[in-house]
Amino acid sequence: MKKRRPPEEAVFLNAEDCRQRLADYFEKHLEEKSELVADVENLADFLGTTREGLFAMEQDKVYGFELRKARNRIAAIKKQLAFRGKLPPAVLSFDLKNNHGYRDKNEDTAAGADTVIIKGVAKEWAK
């Protein structure tokens, strides 16, 4: 996986600017453009950066927590849309895996957790 780098130009002036711009995205931008659904790419575009730049900035000590909360809020919005039948489950699944760090539970691991080995008896059963 390639290393994510923060944007070359500053996206925020300070922590308060970060909080205000995120609030503007959710409370103004999305309301004014009702055809849009909150998503990572749209947030990045609103902030004047890229998806990769946004993810890289999440590691920043000043802005990271606020950006992670915003990404969590986007996931929550999309889950609610899916629950109401307004977002196809496949789209939600793809987005959660690619933009929010979700993973499918590994079926092999789940099955392996239930395996029981009884000492001395396994050789007899194998006959």
N, C-alpha and C positions, 0 to 999 in steps of 0.2 A: 504494500500500500504506500502510495506516495505521501511524503510529509506535507502537511497542510501549513501554509504560510499566511500570516496576517496580511491584510491589504497594505500596499506600499504607502498610501496616503491615510492620514487619520480619518476615521469615520465619526468619532465623537470628540468633543472638546474636553469633556470631563465626565465623571460618573453621573452627575445630574442631567447632563445633556443626553447621555445614554438612556436613562430612565424616561426622560421626556419624549425622546424620539420613539421609543418602544410604545409608550402610552399613545402617542399620536398615531402610530400604525394601527393599533387595535381599536382605539376609540374614535378616530377621525377617518383615516384612510379607508379602512374596511367598510365603514358605514357610508362614506361618500361613494364608494365604488362597490355597490351591493352585488354586482355580478362576480366579484372576486371571492375566493375562499382563502382563508388564512393558510399560508404554507411557507416553508423555509425559503424557497426561491423568490417568492413575492416579497417576503420580509427583506431578504438580501438586496433585491432590486430597490425597494423603498429606501434602504439605508445607503445605497450607492456602492454596494460591494457585490461579491459573488457568494454562492453557497459555500464554497471552500473557504473563502475569507471569513465568513460568518462562523463556521466551525472552528477555524483557527483562533478567532477572537474569543471564543468560549474558554480558552485556556488563560486568558488575561486576568490578572489579579483584580483589576479595577472593574472591568466590564463583564467578566465571565459569568458570574452568578446571575446577573440580570438577563443575559442572553440565553442562558440555559433555562431560566424560568419562562422566557418568551417562547422558546422551542417547545417546552412542556405544554404551555398554553395552546400552542398551535395543534399539538397532538390531541389534547383534550377536545378542542373544537371539532377536529376531524372525526374523532371517535363518536361524538354526539351526532354528527351528521350521518355517520354510518348506522348508528342505532336507529335513527329516524328514517332510514332508507333513502337518504339523499346523497349518499356516497357509496359506490359499489365496494363490497368487501375486498375484492382483489386490489382495488386502488388503495384502500386503506392499508392493507397488508404490505403492499409494495412500498408505500410511503413510510410506514412505521419502521420497516427494515432498513430503508436507505437513508432516512433523514432523522430517525429518532433512536437508533441503536437497539431496536427490538430484534429478537431472533426466534426462529422456530425451535421448539424443544426437540432435541435429538432423540428420535425414537429408539435407536440402539442403546443409548445411555439409560433411558427409562426402563427398557427391558432388562438390561444388565443389572440394574439395581435390585431386581426381584430374584436373581439367580442365587440358589442355595446349594452349597457343596457339602456333602456329608462325608467325612473322612472314612476311608476304608470301604465304603459301599459303592462308590463311583466305579471302581474297577470291576466289581461284580455285575453292575448294571450294564456295563459296556460289552459284556460277553454275549 
